[in-house]
């Protein structure tokens, strides 16, 4: 808003100081100084000497055309960063793609994130969802456990390597989504 006022106060060939502009305009010296600096960056004004500003041909043309300056970014809009936080499921998926066959304990060991609590039930739920759509298969033979009374650990086999991005379950529609192919898994009927 103040850029418009400052630019409209200038006449071609006239050199104005901040004090002169403050006397002509009803805005603060700081707002005038900031607006003048921004108009200089955009080549609408030039600084002829310390404290003396003059309008350029571009500035005079903008004034004649009635250009209004607005706040906000100029040029192309940048996309926000889509970098997401790595989750336990992301690490489990990466480990499963590398190992191909693994137990939940193996995947939790590899997928554990420093400072975050690993969740065995979260990993089991993730593998169960992948198993329901045929991406992962539970192997019939278990790996022996360490304890004498242990029944062993289930092993899982990666049947379909979907790609680097982690598939995830969309609870609202009850389906597993593959971000690599941008499709829902299990819709192949």
N, C-alpha and C positions, 0 to 999 in steps of 0.2 A: 504494500500500500504506500509506504513512504518513498519507495523507488519512483513510483508514478509522480508523486508530488515534487520530488527533487528534480526529476528530468523535465517536468513541465515548467519549472521556475527558470530554466536556462534559455538564453537567446543566443543564436549563432554569433560567434565572434566575441562574446562577453565572457570575462573571467570573474568568477565569484569565489569568495572565501566562505568558510563555514559560518562566520559571524554574519556576513551579509545574507546568506541563505536562512539562517536562524531568524533574522529580522523580517524576512519575507514570508516565511512559512510558520505554521503553528505546530511544529514538532521539535523534539529535543535535539540538541547538538549531537548527541551520541547517535540518534537515529539518522540524522543527516550524514554524519561521517560514515556510518555503516552502509547506508544506501549509496553514497558516492563511491565507496570502495567497490561495491558489487557492480555498479554501473561501469566503473573503470575496467573491471575484469571482463565484462561483456562488450567492451569497446563502444559504449555509448557516451562516456566522458573520458577526458584526459586530464592529467595533472600537469599544468604548464610550469608551475614552480611550487615550492612548499606552501601548502594551504590555499592554492588557487586552482580552481577547476574550470574546465571549459567543455562545452558540448562538441561532439564530433559530427561529421556528416551523417554517419549511421544513426547517431542519437537524434539529430534534427529530423531525419527521415522517419524514425520511430515516433517522434513527437507529432509530426505532421499526419502520420497514418493513424494516430490515436491508439497505439499499442498499449495494452494494459499488462502490467507485470503481476503475476500471481505467485503465491507461495507454492512450495512443493518441488519435487525433483524435475529436472529437465531431461529431455532425450528419452531413450528407450528405458523401459522399466526393467529392473533386474529381477530375476526370479529369486525368491528366498532360498537360502541353503536348505537342501533336503537331506542333509547328512543326519542320519538317525543314530541313536545310541545303540551300541551292540548289546544284544540281550543274550540270555542264557540259551534261548532257542536258536539264535543265529550261530552261536558257537557250537552247539550240538549238531546243527545241520552241517556246518563246515567240517567238523570232526567225522561225522558219518560219511560224508562224501569222500574223505581221505581214506578212512579205515575200511569202509564197505561192510564189514562185520564187526559188531561191538556189543558189549553189555552196557546197561545203563550206568554202571559204576565207571566204566572206561570213558563214556561220553561225558559224565559229570566231571571226571578228573580233568579231561582235556578242555571241557567247556566252562569250567569254573572261572568266574570273573572276580578279580581281586577286589575286596571290599564289599562284595555282595554275597548274600546267603544263597547257596545252591539249593535247589528244590528238587528232590527226587521225584515227588509226585507231579511236579510241573513237567519234568522230562518224560515221565511215564505217560502222562496225558498227551503230550506232543507226539510221542511215538505211536500211541494208540490211534490218534486221529490220522496219522500218516498210514498206519496199517489198514485202517478202514477204507482207504481209497486206493490201496495197492501200491503205494510208494515204498513201503517198508514191510518186511515179512518177519514174523517171529520164527526162529529156527526151532525144530523139535528137540534138539539136543542142548542141554544146559552146560554151562561151564561150572566145574565143581567149586563150592564155596570153601572158605577157610575154616569155618567152625565144623566140628564133628556132626552136629545135628542139622547143618545147612542142607537145603534141597538144591542148592546151586543157584546160578544167575542165568536169567534168560538172555539169549543172544538175539540180536536183530540184524537183518541183512537188508541193505539198500538195494531195492529191485529196480527202481526208476530214478536215475539222477536227473533231476529237473533243471538244474543250473545253479549258479552261485547265490541267487536271492532265496531267502528262506520262505518256504510255503507256510501259510498260517490259516488258522480256523476262524471263519467269520460266524460268530455265534448267532447273530440275528437271522441268518438264513440257513444255518446249520451245514455249511459246506466248507471244504478246504480250498483256498485260493492259491494259485501258483502265479506269483508276480513275474516270473521269467517268461511264461507264455501268455500271461494275462487271461487265464481261463480258470474255471472252477473244475476241480478234479472230481471224478465219479459221475460226470454227466455224459459219458460215452454210450449210453443206452441207445 
